[in-house]
Amino acid sequence: SKPVDVSEQVDAMLVDLKPLLAHIFAAFKAPLTKRLKGSQDQELMNKSFFSLLLTGSSTELVMLLSSQEWQNALKVHAGIAFVDLVKEGLKVQSSVEAWFLQMGQRLQTIVAKEQGEITLKHTDFEESCSESTANYTKLQAELVQSFQATQQRHRSQASQTWAKVSDILTNRHGAWSDADDESGLQFWKLDAWEDDLRRRMRLVKNPHGTNHPEAVVYPVETQETDSRSIETAREAFRLKMTKAMSE
């Protein structure tokens, strides 16, 4: 049978444990270096130890840890080193807890500040929206009022223009004059126009004028007028006026 190589078996057994030991010794180097001393007060965790721990074989590491110096150091100082290790862990825990508390407070401050800024921006946005809505509502009301005023002005101008055109076309000399109207009655009224002295000195045609037939005893339509009596009355009036002027 093939002889068994103990070194290979040790390396195979400690292949996963060796990186863990290297990590522990490296992480707690300060307290372990301070406590683990040799018989001559020399440092056991020196550069050669870490070199062996990182690059050496597992058999050499086991033989070093099993040496008399390391056994005495572990017997005498293992408990104290463990206590120091626990204290160091507690210090690390306290510092980590303090760091977490400090970071939590900072995060709360940052979140509160961000929340305040968001609330302020939201308030400013609401005020801006309200102001914009009020401005647009006011502008819309002004536009509607302006449109209504323009529409009313155009309607008035169109009405006046139509009245002028109608008057031009339907007067006595117009294209649409009423030739059958033998009465030829036209009614006039004072125009609303005034001069610099506020005098109304212009006449305009009154389409709604009337001779007030209700003010006479008998309607005009029922009065029988004789042309001869009218001519006789005119002659008598003329002779009377001539006689008065000759005297």
C-alpha positions, 0 to 999 in steps of 0.5 A: 500500500502507498504510504500516507503523507501527513502533511497533505492530510493536514493541508487538506483539513486546514484548507478552509480554516487557514484563511479564517485564522489569517483574517482573525489574527489580522483583524485583532492584531493589536490586542493579540500582539500586546498580550501574546508574548514569549518567555523572553517577552518577545513578540510572537505575532511578528512579520514571520508569523504573518508571512507563514500564516499567509503563504506558508504550509498548514503543517508548519503553521500547526507546528508553530502553534504547537510549540512551547512558546505558543503553548505557554503564551496561550496558557498564561495570556489566552484568558486576558487576550480573550477578555481584551478581545471581548472589550475590543469587540464591545468598543467596536460595537459601541462605536458602530452603534454610535455611528448608526445613531449618528447616521440615523439622526443625520438621515432624519435631519436630511429627510425632514429638510427634504420634506420641508422643501417639498412642502414649500415647493408644493405650497408655492406651486399651489399658490402659483396655480391659484394666481394663474387661474385667477389671472386667466379668469380675469383675462377671460372676463375682460376678453368677454366684456371687450367682445360684447362691447365690440359686438354692441358697437358693430351692431350700433354702427350697422344699425346706423349705416342701414338707417342711412342707406334706407333713408337714401334709397327711400327718400323723395328722390331715392331709387325706392321712393314711394311715388304713390304717396301723394301726401309727401309728408316728412317729419323732422327732429333735432339731431343729438349732435351739439356744437361747441356751445352745446347748441342743437342746430341740425335737423334729421329726418324722423321716421316715427313722426306724426301729425297727431290726428288725435288732436283735431276734432275731426279726422283729416280723412273725413274733412271735405275740402272744396277747391273753389272755397279754398281759392276764394279764401286765398283771394280774399286774404290777398285783397285784404293784405293789399288794402292794408299795405296801400293804406 
